[in-house]
Amino acid sequence: MQIKKAKTQGFCFGVAITLKKAEETVASHESVTTLGHIVHNPQMVASFEEKGLRNAHSVDEVEGGTLFVRAHGLPVEVFEKAAQKGMTIVDATCPMVTKIHVQAEKLRADGYKIVVVGDPNHPEVKGTLSHVPGAWSIQTPEDIDALPRASKVGVVVQSTWSGAGFTEIVQKLSSKYYEVRAVNTICTDTHNRQSEAAQLAKEVEVMVVVGGKTSANTKHLADLAATQGARSYHIEGPEELQPQWFENVRVAGLMSGASTPGWLVDQVEAQMEALSRRAS
Ligand code: SF4
């Protein structure tokens, strides 16, 4: 079996920066907490826990110490609450996420009613919404039907959203509102991985996508590969690979989400090769 790997593998630059900052922070600060796991990758989470990084659901659960803000960012009010509690804040929000906040604020200052496309329960989107209070949050073209009137709307999108889904939404908004100003804030890394997934899925029979089950960008990649005709599997590690997935398969694809370490992709590749050898 031939294994075709996507060109873009391993951590995106935003996650790489965050992890480097987190390493430095746990080494130099007392009692460091993140709200939510540091990345969508169980192996990395365990390794940081060993180094003393704590995880909490809410800033209300934490007393003092250091709040480490991961790549997704945090809502404005959480920063404020942590500051009121006297916590040290180390902000490792990905620059591409900060750019979304800035774009949304600019559009609002220019008089646009803000529409944020993305999952309202995703931490990044919660952060973006906090920068533009009163913004409308939507996920599908159907959600547009329920939106009220406005003279002009400004649109931003979750950094890891599907490019095709965003285009569809902007087209529908344009048929409802007189003026629509859309800023495509899907980050470059996500865009590249989605393009590669769409292309690679046409060349392979089976696609394996490695990444945390809660990772939005990994899930989108697996879905995208499936819509292009490849049998698609979203796994977190090599132990999940099943021999029957590769029976009579000549070409398989392998790619990863933005928060998957390169060494884990290598382990999955090695296991795919071993399963293929066993089957032949
Ligand atoms: S996926 Fe994009 S926005 Fe998210 S951390 Fe990586 S580079 Fe930043």
py3Dmol code that shows the C-alpha trace and the ligand (Angstrom):
import py3Dmol

protein = """\
ATOM      1  CA  MET A   1       0.000   0.000   0.000  1.00  0.00           C
ATOM      2  CA  GLN A   2       1.306   3.425  -0.914  1.00  0.00           C
ATOM      3  CA  ILE A   3       0.853   6.109   1.764  1.00  0.00           C
ATOM      4  CA  LYS A   4       0.492   9.668   0.510  1.00  0.00           C
ATOM      5  CA  LYS A   5       1.108  12.264   3.212  1.00  0.00           C
ATOM      6  CA  ALA A   6      -0.245  15.791   3.045  1.00  0.00           C
ATOM      7  CA  LYS A   7       2.452  18.466   2.762  1.00  0.00           C
ATOM      8  CA  THR A   8       1.275  20.349   5.857  1.00  0.00           C
ATOM      9  CA  GLN A   9       1.752  18.149   8.934  1.00  0.00           C
ATOM     10  CA  GLY A  10       2.321  18.676  12.628  1.00  0.00           C
ATOM     11  CA  PHE A  11       1.570  21.789  14.652  1.00  0.00           C
ATOM     12  CA  CYS A  12       0.445  25.007  13.000  1.00  0.00           C
ATOM     13  CA  PHE A  13       2.579  28.020  13.853  1.00  0.00           C
ATOM     14  CA  GLY A  14      -0.006  29.327  16.376  1.00  0.00           C
ATOM     15  CA  VAL A  15       0.026  26.101  18.397  1.00  0.00           C
ATOM     16  CA  ALA A  16       3.829  25.878  18.154  1.00  0.00           C
ATOM     17  CA  ILE A  17       4.175  29.404  19.601  1.00  0.00           C
ATOM     18  CA  THR A  18       1.653  28.638  22.361  1.00  0.00           C
ATOM     19  CA  LEU A  19       3.417  25.439  23.396  1.00  0.00           C
ATOM     20  CA  LYS A  20       6.815  27.151  23.491  1.00  0.00           C
ATOM     21  CA  LYS A  21       5.366  29.917  25.683  1.00  0.00           C
ATOM     22  CA  ALA A  22       3.682  27.319  27.897  1.00  0.00           C
ATOM     23  CA  GLU A  23       7.003  25.476  28.387  1.00  0.00           C
ATOM     24  CA  GLU A  24       8.659  28.737  29.422  1.00  0.00           C
ATOM     25  CA  THR A  25       5.752  29.691  31.691  1.00  0.00           C
ATOM     26  CA  VAL A  26       5.573  26.424  33.665  1.00  0.00           C
ATOM     27  CA  ALA A  27       9.351  26.570  34.110  1.00  0.00           C
ATOM     28  CA  SER A  28       9.347  30.136  35.442  1.00  0.00           C
ATOM     29  CA  HIS A  29       5.966  30.685  37.176  1.00  0.00           C
ATOM     30  CA  GLU A  30       4.225  29.204  40.204  1.00  0.00           C
ATOM     31  CA  SER A  31       0.851  27.490  39.930  1.00  0.00           C
ATOM     32  CA  VAL A  32       0.008  27.869  36.229  1.00  0.00           C
ATOM     33  CA  THR A  33      -3.560  27.141  35.056  1.00  0.00           C
ATOM     34  CA  THR A  34      -5.194  27.017  31.616  1.00  0.00           C
ATOM     35  CA  LEU A  35      -8.927  27.182  31.073  1.00  0.00           C
ATOM     36  CA  GLY A  36      -9.451  24.090  28.917  1.00  0.00           C
ATOM     37  CA  HIS A  37      -6.727  21.791  27.660  1.00  0.00           C
ATOM     38  CA  ILE A  38      -3.577  23.425  26.333  1.00  0.00           C
ATOM     39  CA  VAL A  39      -4.101  21.758  22.891  1.00  0.00           C
ATOM     40  CA  HIS A  40      -6.566  19.231  21.427  1.00  0.00           C
ATOM     41  CA  ASN A  41      -4.090  16.436  21.859  1.00  0.00           C
ATOM     42  CA  PRO A  42      -4.260  13.989  24.786  1.00  0.00           C
ATOM     43  CA  GLN A  43      -0.531  13.101  24.663  1.00  0.00           C
ATOM     44  CA  MET A  44       0.558  16.744  24.871  1.00  0.00           C
ATOM     45  CA  VAL A  45      -1.993  17.457  27.620  1.00  0.00           C
ATOM     46  CA  ALA A  46      -0.578  14.590  29.729  1.00  0.00           C
ATOM     47  CA  SER A  47       2.990  15.780  29.166  1.00  0.00           C
ATOM     48  CA  PHE A  48       2.148  19.332  30.314  1.00  0.00           C
ATOM     49  CA  GLU A  49       0.227  18.007  33.333  1.00  0.00           C
ATOM     50  CA  GLU A  50       3.397  16.203  34.387  1.00  0.00           C
ATOM     51  CA  LYS A  51       5.237  19.522  34.193  1.00  0.00           C
ATOM     52  CA  GLY A  52       2.692  21.056  36.566  1.00  0.00           C
ATOM     53  CA  LEU A  53       0.226  22.783  34.232  1.00  0.00           C
ATOM     54  CA  ARG A  54      -3.241  22.692  35.775  1.00  0.00           C
ATOM     55  CA  ASN A  55      -6.523  22.736  33.884  1.00  0.00           C
ATOM     56  CA  ALA A  56      -9.728  24.403  35.110  1.00  0.00           C
ATOM     57  CA  HIS A  57     -13.160  24.988  33.557  1.00  0.00           C
ATOM     58  CA  SER A  58     -13.614  28.502  34.859  1.00  0.00           C
ATOM     59  CA  VAL A  59     -11.532  31.288  36.347  1.00  0.00           C
ATOM     60  CA  ASP A  60     -13.916  31.145  39.359  1.00  0.00           C
ATOM     61  CA  GLU A  61     -12.288  27.818  40.330  1.00  0.00           C
ATOM     62  CA  VAL A  62      -8.802  29.345  40.461  1.00  0.00           C
ATOM     63  CA  GLU A  63      -7.305  31.393  43.265  1.00  0.00           C
ATOM     64  CA  GLY A  64      -4.138  33.326  42.486  1.00  0.00           C
ATOM     65  CA  GLY A  65      -1.165  32.076  40.509  1.00  0.00           C
ATOM     66  CA  THR A  66      -0.806  32.437  36.749  1.00  0.00           C
ATOM     67  CA  LEU A  67      -3.481  32.212  34.079  1.00  0.00           C
ATOM     68  CA  PHE A  68      -2.028  30.897  30.824  1.00  0.00           C
ATOM     69  CA  VAL A  69      -4.211  31.915  27.867  1.00  0.00           C
ATOM     70  CA  ARG A  70      -3.973  29.255  25.148  1.00  0.00           C
ATOM     71  CA  ALA A  71      -4.108  29.791  21.352  1.00  0.00           C
ATOM     72  CA  HIS A  72      -7.940  30.031  21.234  1.00  0.00           C
ATOM     73  CA  GLY A  73      -7.888  33.151  23.427  1.00  0.00           C
ATOM     74  CA  LEU A  74     -10.437  33.943  26.147  1.00  0.00           C
ATOM     75  CA  PRO A  75     -13.446  36.259  26.485  1.00  0.00           C
ATOM     76  CA  VAL A  76     -12.669  39.816  27.574  1.00  0.00           C
ATOM     77  CA  GLU A  77     -14.556  39.366  30.856  1.00  0.00           C
ATOM     78  CA  VAL A  78     -12.347  36.403  31.821  1.00  0.00           C
ATOM     79  CA  PHE A  79      -9.216  38.536  31.389  1.00  0.00           C
ATOM     80  CA  GLU A  80     -10.892  41.168  33.577  1.00  0.00           C
ATOM     81  CA  LYS A  81     -11.880  38.686  36.272  1.00  0.00           C
ATOM     82  CA  ALA A  82      -8.371  37.170  36.388  1.00  0.00           C
ATOM     83  CA  ALA A  83      -6.861  40.655  36.716  1.00  0.00           C
ATOM     84  CA  GLN A  84      -9.303  41.496  39.547  1.00  0.00           C
ATOM     85  CA  LYS A  85      -8.203  38.324  41.346  1.00  0.00           C
ATOM     86  CA  GLY A  86      -4.623  39.510  41.114  1.00  0.00           C
ATOM     87  CA  MET A  87      -3.561  36.679  38.812  1.00  0.00           C
ATOM     88  CA  THR A  88      -0.567  37.006  36.508  1.00  0.00           C
ATOM     89  CA  ILE A  89      -1.767  36.621  32.916  1.00  0.00           C
ATOM     90  CA  VAL A  90       0.415  35.090  30.208  1.00  0.00           C
ATOM     91  CA  ASP A  91      -1.431  35.649  26.949  1.00  0.00           C
ATOM     92  CA  ALA A  92      -0.538  33.142  24.205  1.00  0.00           C
ATOM     93  CA  THR A  93      -3.589  33.824  22.032  1.00  0.00           C
ATOM     94  CA  CYS A  94      -2.670  32.969  18.412  1.00  0.00           C
ATOM     95  CA  PRO A  95      -1.980  36.159  16.417  1.00  0.00           C
ATOM     96  CA  MET A  96      -4.476  34.942  13.790  1.00  0.00           C
ATOM     97  CA  VAL A  97      -7.198  34.855  16.462  1.00  0.00           C
ATOM     98  CA  THR A  98      -6.274  38.324  17.714  1.00  0.00           C
ATOM     99  CA  LYS A  99      -6.602  39.489  14.093  1.00  0.00           C
ATOM    100  CA  ILE A 100     -10.227  38.284  14.069  1.00  0.00           C
ATOM    101  CA  HIS A 101     -10.971  40.363  17.192  1.00  0.00           C
ATOM    102  CA  VAL A 102      -9.385  43.423  15.567  1.00  0.00           C
ATOM    103  CA  GLN A 103     -11.269  42.955  12.275  1.00  0.00           C
ATOM    104  CA  ALA A 104     -14.602  42.515  14.065  1.00  0.00           C
ATOM    105  CA  GLU A 105     -14.026  45.620  16.206  1.00  0.00           C
ATOM    106  CA  LYS A 106     -13.066  47.660  13.120  1.00  0.00           C
ATOM    107  CA  LEU A 107     -16.214  46.612  11.263  1.00  0.00           C
ATOM    108  CA  ARG A 108     -18.329  47.534  14.274  1.00  0.00           C
ATOM    109  CA  ALA A 109     -16.629  50.929  14.545  1.00  0.00           C
ATOM    110  CA  ASP A 110     -17.512  51.455  10.862  1.00  0.00           C
ATOM    111  CA  GLY A 111     -21.195  50.921  11.658  1.00  0.00           C
ATOM    112  CA  TYR A 112     -21.630  47.313  10.498  1.00  0.00           C
ATOM    113  CA  LYS A 113     -23.866  44.890  12.378  1.00  0.00           C
ATOM    114  CA  ILE A 114     -21.463  42.051  13.144  1.00  0.00           C
ATOM    115  CA  VAL A 115     -22.079  38.434  12.145  1.00  0.00           C
ATOM    116  CA  VAL A 116     -19.689  35.837  13.567  1.00  0.00           C
ATOM    117  CA  VAL A 117     -19.702  32.553  11.651  1.00  0.00           C
ATOM    118  CA  GLY A 118     -18.620  29.598  13.791  1.00  0.00           C
ATOM    119  CA  ASP A 119     -19.580  27.341  16.646  1.00  0.00           C
ATOM    120  CA  PRO A 120     -20.823  29.596  19.482  1.00  0.00           C
ATOM    121  CA  ASN A 121     -19.724  26.981  22.016  1.00  0.00           C
ATOM    122  CA  HIS A 122     -16.141  26.935  20.728  1.00  0.00           C
ATOM    123  CA  PRO A 123     -13.758  28.858  23.028  1.00  0.00           C
ATOM    124  CA  GLU A 124     -12.345  30.923  20.148  1.00  0.00           C
ATOM    125  CA  VAL A 125     -15.812  32.070  19.045  1.00  0.00           C
ATOM    126  CA  LYS A 126     -16.795  32.898  22.639  1.00  0.00           C
ATOM    127  CA  GLY A 127     -13.714  35.137  22.761  1.00  0.00           C
ATOM    128  CA  THR A 128     -14.545  36.836  19.456  1.00  0.00           C
ATOM    129  CA  LEU A 129     -18.170  37.436  20.480  1.00  0.00           C
ATOM    130  CA  SER A 130     -16.985  39.101  23.698  1.00  0.00           C
ATOM    131  CA  HIS A 131     -15.136  41.726  21.627  1.00  0.00           C
ATOM    132  CA  VAL A 132     -18.280  42.727  19.734  1.00  0.00           C
ATOM    133  CA  PRO A 133     -21.197  42.578  22.192  1.00  0.00           C
ATOM    134  CA  GLY A 134     -24.561  42.160  20.466  1.00  0.00           C
ATOM    135  CA  ALA A 135     -23.019  40.394  17.429  1.00  0.00           C
ATOM    136  CA  TRP A 136     -25.074  37.701  15.723  1.00  0.00           C
ATOM    137  CA  SER A 137     -23.645  34.198  15.873  1.00  0.00           C
ATOM    138  CA  ILE A 138     -24.504  31.783  13.041  1.00  0.00           C
ATOM    139  CA  GLN A 139     -23.297  28.410  11.764  1.00  0.00           C
ATOM    140  CA  THR A 140     -25.377  27.542   8.688  1.00  0.00           C
ATOM    141  CA  PRO A 141     -27.026  29.340   5.754  1.00  0.00           C
ATOM    142  CA  GLU A 142     -30.402  28.375   7.295  1.00  0.00           C
ATOM    143  CA  ASP A 143     -29.559  30.422  10.417  1.00  0.00           C
ATOM    144  CA  ILE A 144     -29.676  33.556   8.238  1.00  0.00           C
ATOM    145  CA  ASP A 145     -33.463  33.247   7.804  1.00  0.00           C
ATOM    146  CA  ALA A 146     -33.981  34.132  11.477  1.00  0.00           C
ATOM    147  CA  LEU A 147     -31.677  37.171  11.495  1.00  0.00           C
ATOM    148  CA  PRO A 148     -33.354  40.579  11.894  1.00  0.00           C
ATOM    149  CA  ARG A 149     -33.086  43.482   9.438  1.00  0.00           C
ATOM    150  CA  ALA A 150     -29.967  45.625   9.229  1.00  0.00           C
ATOM    151  CA  SER A 151     -28.697  48.149   6.711  1.00  0.00           C
ATOM    152  CA  LYS A 152     -25.205  46.687   6.512  1.00  0.00           C
ATOM    153  CA  VAL A 153     -23.564  43.606   7.993  1.00  0.00           C
ATOM    154  CA  GLY A 154     -19.873  42.836   8.608  1.00  0.00           C
ATOM    155  CA  VAL A 155     -18.846  39.200   8.741  1.00  0.00           C
ATOM    156  CA  VAL A 156     -15.901  37.388  10.337  1.00  0.00           C
ATOM    157  CA  VAL A 157     -15.437  33.632  10.692  1.00  0.00           C
ATOM    158  CA  GLN A 158     -13.886  31.147  13.117  1.00  0.00           C
ATOM    159  CA  SER A 159     -10.225  30.584  12.156  1.00  0.00           C
ATOM    160  CA  THR A 160     -10.724  26.846  11.611  1.00  0.00           C
ATOM    161  CA  TRP A 161     -14.095  26.958   9.804  1.00  0.00           C
ATOM    162  CA  SER A 162     -14.730  25.278   6.464  1.00  0.00           C
ATOM    163  CA  GLY A 163     -13.915  27.604   3.546  1.00  0.00           C
ATOM    164  CA  ALA A 164     -16.785  26.233   1.438  1.00  0.00           C
ATOM    165  CA  GLY A 165     -19.243  26.679   4.328  1.00  0.00           C
ATOM    166  CA  PHE A 166     -18.168  30.294   4.806  1.00  0.00           C
ATOM    167  CA  THR A 167     -18.569  31.101   1.080  1.00  0.00           C
ATOM    168  CA  GLU A 168     -22.086  29.677   1.099  1.00  0.00           C
ATOM    169  CA  ILE A 169     -23.038  31.802   4.110  1.00  0.00           C
ATOM    170  CA  VAL A 170     -21.617  35.010   2.626  1.00  0.00           C
ATOM    171  CA  GLN A 171     -23.514  34.391  -0.624  1.00  0.00           C
ATOM    172  CA  LYS A 172     -26.786  33.989   1.241  1.00  0.00           C
ATOM    173  CA  LEU A 173     -26.150  37.056   3.417  1.00  0.00           C
ATOM    174  CA  SER A 174     -25.541  39.033   0.201  1.00  0.00           C
ATOM    175  CA  SER A 175     -28.980  38.116  -1.068  1.00  0.00           C
ATOM    176  CA  LYS A 176     -30.621  39.285   2.180  1.00  0.00           C
ATOM    177  CA  TYR A 177     -28.706  42.470   3.067  1.00  0.00           C
ATOM    178  CA  TYR A 178     -27.994  45.561   0.968  1.00  0.00           C
ATOM    179  CA  GLU A 179     -24.360  45.812   2.035  1.00  0.00           C
ATOM    180  CA  VAL A 180     -22.226  42.887   3.205  1.00  0.00           C
ATOM    181  CA  ARG A 181     -18.580  43.262   4.094  1.00  0.00           C
ATOM    182  CA  ALA A 182     -17.023  39.847   4.733  1.00  0.00           C
ATOM    183  CA  VAL A 183     -13.488  39.338   6.021  1.00  0.00           C
ATOM    184  CA  ASN A 184     -12.304  35.788   5.493  1.00  0.00           C
ATOM    185  CA  THR A 185     -10.551  35.200   8.816  1.00  0.00           C
ATOM    186  CA  ILE A 186      -9.980  31.473   8.246  1.00  0.00           C
ATOM    187  CA  CYS A 187      -6.270  31.197   9.022  1.00  0.00           C
ATOM    188  CA  THR A 188      -3.685  30.324   6.381  1.00  0.00           C
ATOM    189  CA  ASP A 189      -2.804  27.021   8.017  1.00  0.00           C
ATOM    190  CA  THR A 190      -6.439  25.878   8.016  1.00  0.00           C
ATOM    191  CA  HIS A 191      -6.862  27.032   4.419  1.00  0.00           C
ATOM    192  CA  ASN A 192      -3.764  25.082   3.314  1.00  0.00           C
ATOM    193  CA  ARG A 193      -4.780  21.907   5.122  1.00  0.00           C
ATOM    194  CA  GLN A 194      -8.312  22.058   3.665  1.00  0.00           C
ATOM    195  CA  SER A 195      -6.972  22.526   0.107  1.00  0.00           C
ATOM    196  CA  GLU A 196      -4.577  19.613   0.591  1.00  0.00           C
ATOM    197  CA  ALA A 197      -7.358  17.419   2.055  1.00  0.00           C
ATOM    198  CA  ALA A 198      -9.634  18.123  -0.931  1.00  0.00           C
ATOM    199  CA  GLN A 199      -6.834  17.314  -3.412  1.00  0.00           C
ATOM    200  CA  LEU A 200      -5.409  14.296  -1.599  1.00  0.00           C
ATOM    201  CA  ALA A 201      -8.851  12.752  -1.041  1.00  0.00           C
ATOM    202  CA  LYS A 202      -9.250  12.484  -4.829  1.00  0.00           C
ATOM    203  CA  GLU A 203      -5.998  10.509  -5.100  1.00  0.00           C
ATOM    204  CA  VAL A 204      -6.541   7.951  -2.310  1.00  0.00           C
ATOM    205  CA  GLU A 205      -9.082   5.290  -1.360  1.00  0.00           C
ATOM    206  CA  VAL A 206      -8.782   5.754   2.406  1.00  0.00           C
ATOM    207  CA  MET A 207      -7.876   8.902   4.323  1.00  0.00           C
ATOM    208  CA  VAL A 208      -6.584   8.840   7.900  1.00  0.00           C
ATOM    209  CA  VAL A 209      -6.773  12.173   9.727  1.00  0.00           C
ATOM    210  CA  VAL A 210      -4.905  12.373  13.033  1.00  0.00           C
ATOM    211  CA  GLY A 211      -6.030  14.800  15.720  1.00  0.00           C
ATOM    212  CA  GLY A 212      -7.949  15.232  18.978  1.00  0.00           C
ATOM    213  CA  LYS A 213     -11.626  14.271  18.817  1.00  0.00           C
ATOM    214  CA  THR A 214     -12.550  17.744  20.083  1.00  0.00           C
ATOM    215  CA  SER A 215     -10.415  19.515  17.460  1.00  0.00           C
ATOM    216  CA  ALA A 216     -12.715  21.466  15.107  1.00  0.00           C
ATOM    217  CA  ASN A 217     -10.135  21.748  12.325  1.00  0.00           C
ATOM    218  CA  THR A 218      -9.341  17.998  12.389  1.00  0.00           C
ATOM    219  CA  LYS A 219     -13.031  17.121  12.215  1.00  0.00           C
ATOM    220  CA  HIS A 220     -13.530  19.463   9.239  1.00  0.00           C
ATOM    221  CA  LEU A 221     -10.587  17.807   7.422  1.00  0.00           C
ATOM    222  CA  ALA A 222     -12.057  14.325   7.921  1.00  0.00           C
ATOM    223  CA  ASP A 223     -15.504  15.519   6.744  1.00  0.00           C
ATOM    224  CA  LEU A 224     -13.986  17.284   3.750  1.00  0.00           C
ATOM    225  CA  ALA A 225     -12.049  14.169   2.681  1.00  0.00           C
ATOM    226  CA  ALA A 226     -15.257  12.120   2.961  1.00  0.00           C
ATOM    227  CA  THR A 227     -17.193  14.520   0.716  1.00  0.00           C
ATOM    228  CA  GLN A 228     -14.458  14.100  -1.929  1.00  0.00           C
ATOM    229  CA  GLY A 229     -15.036  10.340  -2.008  1.00  0.00           C
ATOM    230  CA  ALA A 230     -12.309   8.935   0.273  1.00  0.00           C
ATOM    231  CA  ARG A 231     -13.258   6.584   3.106  1.00  0.00           C
ATOM    232  CA  SER A 232     -12.253   8.808   5.969  1.00  0.00           C
ATOM    233  CA  TYR A 233     -11.161   7.989   9.540  1.00  0.00           C
ATOM    234  CA  HIS A 234     -10.511  10.518  12.320  1.00  0.00           C
ATOM    235  CA  ILE A 235      -8.191   8.999  14.933  1.00  0.00           C
ATOM    236  CA  GLU A 236      -6.209  10.266  17.916  1.00  0.00           C
ATOM    237  CA  GLY A 237      -3.374   7.733  17.723  1.00  0.00           C
ATOM    238  CA  PRO A 238      -1.965   4.604  15.993  1.00  0.00           C
ATOM    239  CA  GLU A 239      -3.709   2.199  18.392  1.00  0.00           C
ATOM    240  CA  GLU A 240      -7.079   3.105  16.814  1.00  0.00           C
ATOM    241  CA  LEU A 241      -6.087   1.919  13.320  1.00  0.00           C
ATOM    242  CA  GLN A 242      -8.028  -1.186  12.231  1.00  0.00           C
ATOM    243  CA  PRO A 243      -6.461  -3.716   9.795  1.00  0.00           C
ATOM    244  CA  GLN A 244      -9.717  -4.100   7.850  1.00  0.00           C
ATOM    245  CA  TRP A 245      -9.666  -0.398   6.882  1.00  0.00           C
ATOM    246  CA  PHE A 246      -6.742  -1.133   4.563  1.00  0.00           C
ATOM    247  CA  GLU A 247      -7.789  -4.488   3.065  1.00  0.00           C
ATOM    248  CA  ASN A 248      -7.259  -4.371  -0.723  1.00  0.00           C
ATOM    249  CA  VAL A 249      -6.338  -0.688  -0.501  1.00  0.00           C
ATOM    250  CA  ARG A 250      -3.623   0.423  -2.932  1.00  0.00           C
ATOM    251  CA  VAL A 251      -3.286   4.086  -1.933  1.00  0.00           C
ATOM    252  CA  ALA A 252      -4.047   5.606   1.480  1.00  0.00           C
ATOM    253  CA  GLY A 253      -3.786   9.254   2.549  1.00  0.00           C
ATOM    254  CA  LEU A 254      -2.492  10.614   5.849  1.00  0.00           C
ATOM    255  CA  MET A 255      -2.902  14.075   7.282  1.00  0.00           C
ATOM    256  CA  SER A 256      -3.210  15.808  10.637  1.00  0.00           C
ATOM    257  CA  GLY A 257      -4.974  18.643  12.397  1.00  0.00           C
ATOM    258  CA  ALA A 258      -3.236  21.820  13.540  1.00  0.00           C
ATOM    259  CA  SER A 259      -2.725  20.609  17.120  1.00  0.00           C
ATOM    260  CA  THR A 260      -1.230  17.199  16.279  1.00  0.00           C
ATOM    261  CA  PRO A 261       2.511  16.756  16.882  1.00  0.00           C
ATOM    262  CA  GLY A 262       4.616  15.557  13.937  1.00  0.00           C
ATOM    263  CA  TRP A 263       5.967  12.576  15.903  1.00  0.00           C
ATOM    264  CA  LEU A 264       2.419  11.243  16.366  1.00  0.00           C
ATOM    265  CA  VAL A 265       1.800  11.410  12.597  1.00  0.00           C
ATOM    266  CA  ASP A 266       5.063   9.457  12.099  1.00  0.00           C
ATOM    267  CA  GLN A 267       3.858   6.783  14.544  1.00  0.00           C
ATOM    268  CA  VAL A 268       0.542   6.486  12.674  1.00  0.00           C
ATOM    269  CA  GLU A 269       2.397   6.191   9.365  1.00  0.00           C
ATOM    270  CA  ALA A 270       4.619   3.425  10.775  1.00  0.00           C
ATOM    271  CA  GLN A 271       1.578   1.511  12.042  1.00  0.00           C
ATOM    272  CA  MET A 272      -0.222   1.898   8.684  1.00  0.00           C
ATOM    273  CA  GLU A 273       2.863   0.475   6.967  1.00  0.00           C
ATOM    274  CA  ALA A 274       2.975  -2.440   9.436  1.00  0.00           C
ATOM    275  CA  LEU A 275      -0.722  -3.251   8.899  1.00  0.00           C
ATOM    276  CA  SER A 276      -0.274  -3.081   5.154  1.00  0.00           C
ATOM    277  CA  ARG A 277       2.733  -5.463   5.319  1.00  0.00           C
ATOM    278  CA  ARG A 278       0.747  -7.900   7.458  1.00  0.00           C
ATOM    279  CA  ALA A 279      -2.168  -7.871   4.984  1.00  0.00           C
ATOM    280  CA  SER A 280       0.044  -8.611   1.958  1.00  0.00           C
TER     281      SER A 280
END
"""
ligand_1 = """\
8
SF4
S -5.246 26.825 13.582
Fe -4.788 28.876 12.815
S -5.774 30.264 14.294
Fe -5.664 28.260 15.269
S -3.765 28.312 16.410
Fe -3.265 27.455 14.410
S -2.595 29.211 13.159
Fe -3.675 29.999 14.959
"""
view = py3Dmol.view(width=600, height=400)
view.addModel(protein, "pdb")
view.setStyle({"model": 0}, {"cartoon": {"style": "trace"}})
view.addModel(ligand_1, "xyz")
view.setStyle({"model": 1}, {"stick": {}})
view.zoomTo()
view.show()
